[in-house]
Amino acid sequence: MKRAIYIGLSIFCILIMTYIIYTNFLSEHSKFDKALLYYDSPGVQEEIIFELKELSIPYEIDKQGYILYQSVDEKRIKEIAEEIKKAYFQVQPSISIATDEHKDYFLSLLKQANIPFKIEKLSNNNYRIEWDLKHNNKVQQLKIAFYKGISGSRNPPKLAFSNEIEKEILLALLDEKNIPYNLIKSEAAKSTSKINEVIEYDWPYYEEVQDLRLKARRMMREKSENQPK
């Protein structure tokens, strides 16, 4: 009789221990009731996991690579993920300036407008000035003032052509980008390039037009090099 009671108690204890272990297992693994989308960029995924470890926020990674977490941490984790994605993917607006004089002038405009910036000297000795995207609309207005200031004119900017090929390529690029311009006669331009026409456009397009001019000249050189000798 005692032996039967002992065996019964032993079985009961084993069942109790099994139940406790099982419920603990379920509790531990069911607490992660939310999943954060897996990011194709390994860098973003690694940064998020690193931050979770640093902040001691519990999580698991499932077989598909999703980050599992508790709903109680949802707001915090989503904020972390958004900040990391923003920093990882967002390219900050910037401008490249060649001279110290122009660099100092542009920085003075930013300082007057209380716009924070970062500055870096590049390998070609140009200065790269960067600002946060939230200030970009204001900086675009400052850039117009900057270009007007360094040109010494408040009249619409003008651009002359070096030859007919450059003119043809540049006008095509302007049309492609939907940049408005006027083609006007200019005897002054004819004295240097033999073409008595220049394009006149608005200051907000100054930077883009200068970039397109460089592109047009590069395309012109490539076209010349590819012609049969």
Secondary structure, 3 states (H helix, E strand, C coil): CHHHHHHHHHHHHHHHHHHHHHHHHHHHHHCCCEEECCCCCHHHHHHHHHHHHHCCCCEEECCCCCEEECHHHHHHHHHHHHHHHHHHHCCCCEEEECCHHHHHHHHHHHHHCCCCCEEEECCCCCEEEECCHHHHHHHHHHHHHHHHHHHCCCCCCEEECCCHHHHHHHHHHHHHCCCCCEEEECHHHHHHHCCCEEEECCHHHHHHHHHHHHHHHHHHHHHHHCCCC
